[in-house]
Amino acid sequence: MKKLTHINQKGDAQLVDITDKAITHRKAIAEGSIKINKETLKLIQDNLIKKGDVLNTARIAGIQAAKKTWELIPLCHTIALSKIDINFNIDKKNNIITCQSSCECFAQTGLEMEALSAVSIALLTIYDMCKAVDRTMVISNIHLVEKSGGRSGLYKRGEGLKKTKSKKVK
């Protein structure tokens, strides 16, 4: 069984020491969804939610969340993100909005938590902006889709971890 890296020999929480890790290009993709009622989806698409443009506001909130992940999750390192993309896919048939975030950087540690935070906060922002008209919304299925870079290699959901060579910058 693998050892938890955020726990020291005494069992206390610790920030993982990344001093000797190489700087590599890293990328993480996460996604999740929110199920809403048909009328709410139409209001969002027609930009008629009184609080404003829901998806653009959620996109900005997701970007902010990725940048501030280290402030929200106690044992995350600060990471200088070089790229953050937040995209939405609307499934009209099932009344579902799927959010996907993609984060990139050159760093000594991964950025899965940044991608997951971006999706979570973007979906929570949709909920917040629409709750006056729809309290039945359900946020679900937030997960890591893919991550690359670093020693552990490439991970793709459904395929597992594949050892790959990361191009070191350091």
C-alpha positions in Angstrom: 0.0 0.0 0.0 1.2 3.5 -0.9 2.2 5.9 1.9 0.2 9.1 2.4 2.6 11.9 1.5 0.8 14.6 3.6 1.4 12.6 6.8 4.7 12.6 8.6 6.3 9.7 10.7 4.3 10.9 13.8 1.0 10.9 11.9 0.8 14.7 11.8 -0.3 16.6 8.7 2.6 18.2 6.7 3.2 20.0 3.5 4.9 17.6 1.1 8.5 18.5 0.4 8.9 19.1 -3.3 12.4 20.7 -3.0 14.1 18.0 -5.1 11.4 17.4 -7.6 12.0 18.6 -11.2 10.0 21.4 -12.8 8.0 19.8 -15.6 5.1 20.8 -17.8 1.9 19.7 -16.1 -1.7 19.5 -17.1 -4.9 18.5 -15.4 -8.4 18.2 -16.7 -11.5 17.8 -14.5 -15.2 17.9 -15.1 -18.5 17.7 -13.3 -22.2 18.5 -14.0 -25.3 20.2 -12.7 -28.8 18.9 -13.5 -31.4 21.7 -13.7 -35.0 22.0 -14.7 -35.9 22.7 -18.3 -37.2 26.2 -17.6 -34.0 27.2 -15.8 -31.9 25.9 -18.7 -33.9 28.1 -21.1 -33.5 31.1 -18.8 -29.7 30.6 -18.8 -29.5 30.1 -22.5 -31.6 33.3 -23.1 -29.5 35.2 -20.6 -32.7 36.0 -18.5 -31.4 35.1 -15.0 -31.7 38.3 -13.0 -28.2 38.0 -11.5 -26.6 38.2 -15.0 -24.8 36.0 -17.5 -24.6 32.7 -15.7 -22.0 30.8 -17.7 -19.6 33.7 -18.1 -19.8 34.5 -14.4 -19.3 30.8 -13.6 -16.3 30.7 -15.9 -14.7 33.6 -14.1 -15.4 32.1 -10.7 -13.8 28.8 -11.9 -10.7 30.7 -13.0 -10.5 32.4 -9.6 -10.9 29.2 -7.8 -8.1 27.5 -9.7 -5.8 30.4 -8.8 -6.8 30.4 -5.1 -6.8 26.6 -4.5 -3.8 26.9 -2.2 -5.8 29.3 0.0 -8.7 26.9 0.2 -7.1 23.5 0.7 -4.5 23.7 3.5 -1.9 21.3 2.2 -1.8 22.5 -1.4 1.3 24.2 -2.7 1.1 27.6 -4.4 1.3 27.1 -8.2 1.8 29.7 -10.8 -0.8 28.6 -13.4 0.1 29.4 -17.0 -3.3 28.5 -18.5 -6.8 27.9 -17.3 -9.7 27.0 -19.6 -13.3 26.5 -18.4 -15.8 25.2 -20.9 -19.5 24.3 -20.6 -21.5 21.8 -22.6 -25.3 22.0 -22.5 -27.3 18.8 -22.9 -30.8 20.1 -23.7 -32.3 16.7 -23.8 -31.4 15.8 -20.2 -31.2 19.4 -18.8 -27.6 19.0 -17.8 -24.7 21.5 -18.0 -21.3 19.9 -17.9 -18.3 22.0 -16.9 -14.8 21.0 -17.9 -11.6 22.7 -16.6 -8.1 22.4 -18.0 -5.2 23.8 -16.1 -1.5 24.0 -17.1 1.8 25.1 -15.6 5.5 24.4 -15.3 5.9 23.3 -11.7 7.3 20.8 -9.2 3.9 19.4 -8.2 0.7 18.5 -9.9 -2.4 20.7 -10.3 -5.3 18.2 -10.0 -6.7 20.1 -7.1 -6.7 23.3 -9.1 -8.7 21.7 -12.0 -11.1 20.1 -9.5 -11.6 23.4 -7.6 -12.3 25.2 -10.8 -15.1 22.8 -11.8 -16.6 22.8 -8.3 -16.7 26.5 -7.9 -18.0 27.1 -11.5 -20.9 24.7 -10.8 -21.6 26.2 -7.4 -21.7 29.6 -9.1 -24.4 28.3 -11.5 -26.3 27.0 -8.5 -26.0 30.3 -6.7 -27.1 32.4 -9.7 -30.1 30.2 -10.4 -31.3 29.1 -6.9 -34.0 31.8 -6.9 -35.8 30.0 -9.8 -34.7 26.4 -9.2 -33.8 24.8 -5.9 -33.9 21.3 -7.4 -30.5 21.6 -9.0 -28.1 18.7 -8.4 -24.3 19.0 -8.7 -22.6 15.7 -9.4 -19.9 13.6 -10.8 -16.9 15.9 -10.2 -13.8 14.0 -11.1 -10.3 14.1 -12.6 -10.4 13.2 -16.3 -6.7 13.4 -17.1 -3.4 14.5 -15.6 0.1 14.6 -17.1 3.6 15.6 -16.1 5.8 14.7 -13.2 7.2 11.4 -12.0 3.9 9.5 -11.9 3.2 10.0 -15.6 0.0 10.2 -17.5 -3.4 9.4 -16.0 -6.5 9.1 -18.0 -9.8 8.2 -16.4 -10.8 4.7 -17.3 -7.2 3.8 -18.4 -5.3 4.3 -15.2 -1.8 5.5 -14.8 0.8 5.1 -17.6 4.5 5.9 -16.9 5.7 8.5 -19.4 8.8 10.6 -19.6 8.2 14.2 -18.5 10.4 16.8 -20.1 12.3 18.5 -17.2 12.9 22.2 -17.2 15.1 22.3 -14.2 
